[in-house]
Amino acid sequence: MNASRRQLLRQAPLLLAFGIFAFCTGTCLADESAQIVEALRTLDANVLQGDEAKSLREMWPNDVRRRRQAANERSIADWRSVQSLEDWKRYREEKTERLAASLGNIAPPGELKIHITASHSADSLRVHNILFNSRPGLWISANLYEPATDDKSDVAERTRPGILICHSHHTPKTHGELQDMGQMWASRGSVVLVMDQIGHGERRTHTFASEEDFPQSFRVSRQDYYFRYDNGIQFHLAGESLIGQIVYDLRRGVDLLLSRPDVDPQKIVLLGSVAGGGDPVAVTAALDKRIKVVAPFNFGGPQPETRFPLPADAELAFNYLGGGSWESTRNLRRSAADGFAPWAIVGSVAPRGLIYAHEFAWDREHDPVWRRLQQIYAWHSDSDASNDTTRLDWVHGYGNVRLSSQEASHCTHIGRHHRERIHQALQRWCGINNVVDDGNWPRRDTKELLAWTEAMQTELHPQPLQAVLLDAANTKRLSRNASSPNDEASSPPAASKAKLRTTLKSLLGSIEPQPVRIVQRRTESWESSEVEYEFLQLETATGITLPTILLKPKSSSHAKRSPVALFVSQSGKADLLRAKSKQIGGLLQRGIAVAFCDLRGVGETSPDNGRERQSYATSLSSSELMLGETTVGLRLSDARSILRWLQSRDDLNSSQMAICGVSLAPTNSAEATLAVPRGIDDRPLQSEPLGGLLALLIALYEDSVDAVYIEGGLSHFASVLDSPYVTIPHDVVVPGLLASTDLPEIAGAFGDTPIAVHRLVDGGNRLATEDSSRTIYTAAKASPQWLDDTSNVAEWIFTKLNRPTP
């Protein structure tokens, strides 16, 4: 820090003191305003320094790791309590029920409708391009490979195996490896179905299928994969999950195979590719007993990134749960909280055929999951000789993910090296003999295998995924309200508020305020100053440190107990002091104390500065979902803890409390193009709705809040489903929110508590028009005051905190 900067920081309190003193002695407000603003802008807002500051940035990650380790230890203890087949069956049923609940409810499927849009014949097989129905509005594009024979003698006997292949996140159904497998097994009498997963191939939700679709350079082949992030967020908001939809579609694929008179129900095989295909395949097989053989690659045990050999104490040291990341299909929500770890999902397949599959090398001797699977199958073998351990097999490759393709068994879906042992298992279990897997199968051009035609688009009217999700969320919300014993139209505000509190608590997780203790306090004050600074290191009973600054007028010039305005924002207290110094100075001048707190993952406690798809914040937020929490809920607990602590102070007025939720994120222009590829630098600006969301939630749960001010907040979460392109961060997502309520309805539950809003943004982080927002909020029985750039926010808060008691 240079000398002029240090001098400015030393002078900042004196500048503020001068400004406040001038105001209190009658000097014109306009004259000293600039001095106050400058003083606040240059105030050093860091509570901790040096090593303490570094440890603070590790606080949230360490807390997540601690709770994940505790969940792993519970899982180990639970497994050790399983001592027999009956114990295992009880354990399995409990975990699969919780697994199913975590996926989100999708309405039962209707009648299966299949459209063949083109067919291709070659040698001994045929390939059909088909469409069949998923849920209303959504259709599944697929290729069906079947033997080309007119011999119907085996149809009545249902002898053909039905093989369903789930592709990886790398490419959709048309990839060469998938064509090879379809032709190979169909030529030996099987019916093979290869589907596009939701968001991939012909079911992609973005518009970047080729280099011509965007003027800048971007990774065309990775867009379907990257947009899983956007799709995952939107599914969560609607009360569902991306993996839940994929599982639903795979089960529809099983429906299609079993609808054929030639497919044997005892020979349904499900294969999951190496990257993102094994996860949903394992979950599907655990929940659908019609599947008789399953090979879920890279799911359940060691991952491609795992370093071998495993330690001698792997049974205790192994991380059975994994960790959160932006790709939600593996980081299953509530998996750590409810104990359905990946290994338990895979083990639930027993006694059906299971191929425990690994893309690269595998340390079979020390893999604790393999030992568990062997035990589970042994229990089944002891009870039924027909279900012996030969129904459990394994496949693995060589090398590791860090090596080149020449040194390791990299593949896009399921490579020839991996298929060698799969062929042997399918021969034993399904009677598929004499398979020729020499890599010489002819491959068709991608365009030949596309299922959608202009005629089918006109006939079937497929709907955008976002429209389907929003409709499903609205239907669930209406259904929930209709089943309520209270008439929403006639319920008093208090009853509606209580109901909303209960509903949201079930979604948010641990939101209760915690006792707070002062670890460190530094107070700065000067004789001529009318303001005191308190720099506080506060710690909750759960061990979360919350760096806080309290600025308050001294009691000599104002009432002894000052009203309080608590600011919450993703930007943190340092940026708020710089950007909102005018508002803060106005509050102090009017005798209102101002508090700033860095919640977990905010400001001083932020693990890094990233907020996008691959950021540490997204990884931690995803981990919280695995642990049964939401980042929003935990931050709500943090903020409520600080609010209660402020109310307990003798020098502050607990009956005059305001909450200010502020976003400092710059917005996109009304003309901004949101439709851009992921993985490029020049992307649309992301919103930061946390401040406004927390302000509403704090006021919902804390009756002591007398006024709410929101600046830069999201107008309503439903607008995030207006487009396939998501511009909100992962850590503000509350799964199921739109299936229960939305921000305008929360605002409408406050009764007489005044709310003011300024510069709300829509789902694309563009300024929302006041007219459109008014319509939405009025429909939700909310009447916030709409402030503009000329409004005096400090005066509005002062007026509302000092309004007559009704």
Order of alpha helices (4+ residues) and beta strands (2+ residues): alpha-alpha-alpha-alpha-alpha-beta-beta-beta-beta-alpha-beta-alpha-alpha-alpha-beta-alpha-beta-alpha-alpha-alpha-beta-alpha-beta-alpha-alpha-alpha-alpha-beta-beta-beta-beta-alpha-alpha-beta-alpha-alpha-beta-alpha-beta-alpha-beta-alpha-beta-alpha
